[in-house]
Amino acid sequence: MNNHPQHLKAYGEYASDIREVLITPEQIQVRIHELGRQISLDYAGKNPILVGVLKGVVFFMADLLRTLTINVEMDFLAVSSYTPATRDQGLVRLIKDLDLSIENRHVLFLEDVVDTGLTLNYLTSNLRARNPASLEVVVLFNKPNNRLIDLPLRYVGFDIPNRFVVGYGLDHRERYRNLPFIGILKPEVL
């Protein structure tokens, strides 16, 4: 994608805040289709439950669901807002639990982005305690250089640099989620 400001104007009023586009909408959709094909093959006949954490994963889950050729169910968790101190310690508070039981079910835990791994570790430990038949992680954007806990990620969309990114569900102060690409904000916007 062209990072020229004129080109970004097509993306609305937020365009002037974007310094660089890392992953284009086309690249995201191609990769999601690839993930969907692989998951459909791997989980044929298993009727997995896709679980995601609100709000950022909504875009990814919706697009991935449309690529799957198998029967699936979906559910969501919600956790308390992060502060820099709690995020770096992996402290989260569950504010919305699952509506479906995952006991003896195949669970695919969808994440929009994995950073330190601390929150993911907490959430997957919580889900494992519910005795699923299997539990695997599907992440669209992975920041391996910032990992504090090494966790198994079964399906990875993109490895990205340890930068603050927005778009495609990822936000800065609840803004920029609706951008169809992954971009880096200009320093003065942060």
N, C-alpha and C positions, 0 to 999 in steps of 0.2 A: 504494500500500500504506500502511496505517496504521502509523505509527512508534511507536505507543503500546506501552510495554513489555509490557502484557498480551497484545497481539496477537502480539508477537515470541516469546512463550513457546512458541508452536506449533513453533518452530524449535529447541527443545532447550536444552541447558545453555549454549550460546554466546550465546543471545539477550540476556542481560544485558550482554554486552560491546559490543553494537551501539548506536551513537548514532543512526544514520540509515540508512534503506534508500533507495538511489539508484535502483535498477532492480529491479522486481518479477520474480518467476518468470514470470508471464504475459507481461510485456513482453519478456523474454529469449526465450521460446519463439516468440512472434509474429515477432520479428525474425529468428530463426534460420530459420524457415519461409520468410520472404521471401528471405533470402540463398540458401537451398536452391533455391527456384524459379528465381532468376536464374542461379545457377551451372549448374543443369540445362539451362537454355536455352542459355547461352553455351558449354557444353562437350558438347553433344549429339554423340554419335558419336566423342568424343575419348578416352575411358577415362583420365581424369587420375589422378595419384597425389596423394593428400592427405598432406602431411608436417607433423608437429607436433613441438613440443618438450615432452618430459615434464617435469613431471607436470601442470602447470596446464591444458594444452590438452585433456586427456582428456575432460572434460565437454562442451566445445564440439564436439570432433570427433565424439564419439558421437552427440550430438543432431543435428548437421549431416548426418552420414552417413544417418541415418534419414529425412531429408527429401529426399535426392537421388533422382532418378528415372533416373539414368544409371549405367553401369558405372564403378566407381571401385576403386582400390586404396588402401591406407593404409600408412604407415610412420612411424617416430618417430626423433627424435634426442634425446639427453640431453646437457646441458651441466653444467659444474661449478657448485656453489652460488655465488651472488653474495655479495660483500661490498660495502659501500657504495663502497669505493675502486675495485674492479674494475668494478662496474656502471657507474659514472660515466665510466670510461675505455673501456667497450665490450670489456673483456678477458674472454674466455670460453675454456673448455677443453672440447673435445668428449669426452664420456666414453661415449657410445653413438652409433655411426654408423648410417646407413641399411642395411637388409638388401636393399632393392631397388635396382637400377640406375635412375637417372633420365635416362640419356642418351637423347636424342631423344624424350622423353616430356613430356607437359604436366603441370606440377607446380603445385599450389595449396599454398602454404605457409600453414598456419593458425597464428595467434597468438591467445592469450587476451587479452593486453594489450600495446600498444605504448606505451612511455614515451619515453625519450630517443631511441630509434631506433638506438642504437649496437650493441646485441646483434643486432637484426634486420639491420642492415647487414652485420655480420660473417657471419651465417648465410646470408643470401641471396647474398652474394659467394661463399661456399664452395659453395653449390648451383649457382650459375651456372657455376662452373669445371668442373662435371660435364656441361656441354653439354645441358641439357634443351631440348626443342622450344620450351617457353615456361615462364615462372616468374612467377606472380602471387601477391600477398599477400592473405589473408583475415584480418581482425582483428575480434574481437568487441568489445573495449573499447579505444578509442583516446584517448590523452591528448595532443592536439595542442599544448597550451600548454607542454609540457615537452620538446618535440622539439629535439634538438641537430643531428640530420641529417634533412634532408627526404627521405623515401622515398616512392615511389609505392605507395599502398595501393589495390588494385583494388576490394575489397569491405570495407566498414566497417559494423559492427553499430551501435555507439553511440559518440559522442564524449562523454567524461566529463571532469570537472574534474581538475586536478592534485592529487588527494588520494590518500592511501593507502587502497585498497579491498580488501575480502575477499569471499569467496563465489564460487560457481560456478567452482571450480577455483583461485581466487586465495587465497593463504594468508598468514598471519603466523606464522612459526616452525612451519610445517607444520600449523597449525590453521585452521579455518574453511572449508576447501576445499569441504566438503559442504553448506554453506548454499546454498539454491536461488536466492538473490537476490544482488545486489551491495550491500554495505553499507559504512559508515564505522565504524571502531572508535572507542570512547570514548578520549580522550587517555590516561587512566590505564592502559589496556590495552597501549598501545604501549611 
